[in-house]
Amino acid sequence: MKKSHLAATIIAIISILYFGLNALFSKPAPESQDTGLTLDTNQSFEVVVREITASQRPGVLTLRGRSEAARTVSVRAETAGAVAEAPAQEGSPVKKDDVLCRLSVQARQANLDQARANRQARKLEWEAAKALERKGHRSANQTASAKAAYDAAYAAVRQAEVELSNINIRAPFDGVFERRNAEIGDYLTPGQSCGVVAELNPLLIVANVSEQDVAKVHLGMPGSATLASGQSLTGTIRYVDPIADNMTRTFRIELAADNPDGDLRAGMTANLRLEGDPVQAQHIPTDTMVLDDNGVLGVRVVDENRKVRFYPVQILEDEGNGVWVSGLPDQVRLIVEGQDFVSTGSQVDWVVEP
C-alpha cells in the first residue's frame, strides 16, 4: 500500500473513533440552557376577549354612488333659420319657456300678416253668403263652401303663428343651461340643437345595489348622502331597477333630494346611506375580523367550553373607530387579541380585555 493511501486510511479511522466516542459519552444539553424555558405541551394558548352584547340598530345600507341631474335635454330647433340672438348664458339658471336661442324672423312675419288678411276676406265672404242664403239668393252648398274657405284661412293663420313662434327656442323646464351648441350666426335646420338644459331640482343620487341587498331597498325609503365636496343631503328612493345589469348583476337605484338653490352639483362622487328595518347588531373593532379557509369574513369567539368558534358577519356600517355587524349571537366573548394564532376548535384560555 502506498504511503498516501495508508495516511488517508489512518485519518479516516481516527475521525470515526473521535465522533463515535463523543456521541457516546456526551450528555444532552438541558432545554433551559438554550431558551431558559421548559415547554409545557398541556398548556393552552391564551387570548384576550371582549364581552359584547347586541343592541337594536337601524339596518343601514351604505353604497358608493354619484350625483346626477333629474333630466338632461338637448333643446332643438323646430324650424330653419340663422341664430339672431343667444340670450341664455352657459351655466346660468333658466325658467320654463325662457328663450335660449332666437332665430331670424325672415319672411315669417309677412306670411302671418298675409294669412290674417286672407282670413278676414274669407270671413266677410262667409258672412255675406249667410245673409244671401237667408234671403233665398244663395244655396246652402255655397254657404258651406264659403265657411270651408274661412276655416282654411283660419288654420293658415294658426300655422303662420306657430311658424313665427318657433323662432324662439325655449327651455322645456326649470333648470340650468348647461351647454350652448349654437352661436349667433349659426344656421340651424329642424332637429339641430341650440343647447342642453339640465334639471338639478331634484338632484339624484344614483348607486348600484347587489343581488343580496336589493330586497332591502323599496320606493319611498328615506336616505342621506354625502358628496365629495362635503355637502350633505337627504331624500327618498324614487326608483329601483326591476332588472339587474347583465354585466354586474347589480340594480340601479335613485335617491331624489331637494336642491332648490342649485348648490348641489351633478356628476360628483357620493356616499349613500339608507336606513331600513331595525336589526340586532354589535359594534366591534375592525381588526378583529378575519377570513376563514373559504374566504368568508367573520370573527372568532370563545364559547363556554373554552373552544374557539367562527361566526360569519355582515357589515352594516363602518364608523371609522369600528364597525357595526350582524350575524352574531346576542352575547359573545369576542377575541380581540390572538385571533390570528388560533383556529376553529382550538382549546384556549382567555382573559377579559382591561
Steps between C-alpha positions, in 0.01 A plus 500: 500500500625841411586737782238753390223238506617378842494853643148569369371174650651580843345849499156360411518241782601765754209732389245218533627403847496865616143582398367162611651525847388862532138412419515202738630678808364858461176599694208685326484867592194583709234705313538776753858562384367619157176684585477516876143356464355152519217431250181379658313309231181503712482882525220679294560811297377812677287761319351833600123534461236771518151413618252659260120523520281564195280807476222600264615723217347620173599277212741727314601442139803701387568537128740687275326707234494828310277802459303545177258750353136395514465578128738609225353616169657625178264779389463493120370733229158430349552730203792611287682830534811686606556562870434870558522508882638274773377657826565205736846469651665162552476385861221745584163396647204515264125484549255308287432684169807726531649565154829319448549583130301729270508447123464779247141589410561513124166485310306338781338824618395590144351154452301544819371841394394360164325205666310733732387718208383194311311379805321833528396487132373143532306600812322782315414266212354245740291762682371632163412148390300443817305827444423414139391150597249641745351713217491202267772626265763237594480128544607320816784335309645838404482616861674180615771555240557853630520363856760242395711772336485703821602198711798436272605864528468480879723190507754674277523785752556254781771325301675830428483596869658169603771539237579848629502387864740216412780751446517514882667183628387481864594309816266202550523518882674680786866410516851604400614587148788256509650533153448716190516325164420794269640852486370815334530459124475120500230365270276239658279256318212316671642254753831677560585586860510848648632373835455265796280565803543293819250477784682500836198522729456231608857376488540125464746282690545188289659178624509130417384251761593132504268202460534426871392849610243607238212353703584746778431802274146617422330807355458786747782372721681791674870550448784747520814563301829685534662639187874512437479875570384425855144619435223287647145441383198289584227353285297192415540212258301574184615211278623142537595328176287184456764334279865439591785618282616209284868567565512593870183327626417814698188718509490877442328703770430875514468722807324832425607797716378860501744750350298823469801734490703285261792490743543125459663397174458197277784263414656484848596188696262434788474268799139386531352385832162328518325411825281191502324289761669465843736204550702354787861611457832529683772761477841333463856615424584476132821304559314212669351387168673209325442274201436128538643232270222568247562874492189584707526814713429450869632506856633245750342465844551278805204286609416369846721194444808715430479403133560741215201547268472692173191709412447660158392864529341758273627857524214745554697823540862611534543780755876535470569395860324168444225331304144397573441138399217248509508121507627445855313363805361764736792450740848396390850483637686661207873429460669839464861383539640171372228424244762450229678226699207272568256308282148367530486228767819606677502473882599834648525689825361852502523821695261792472636812330602752765 
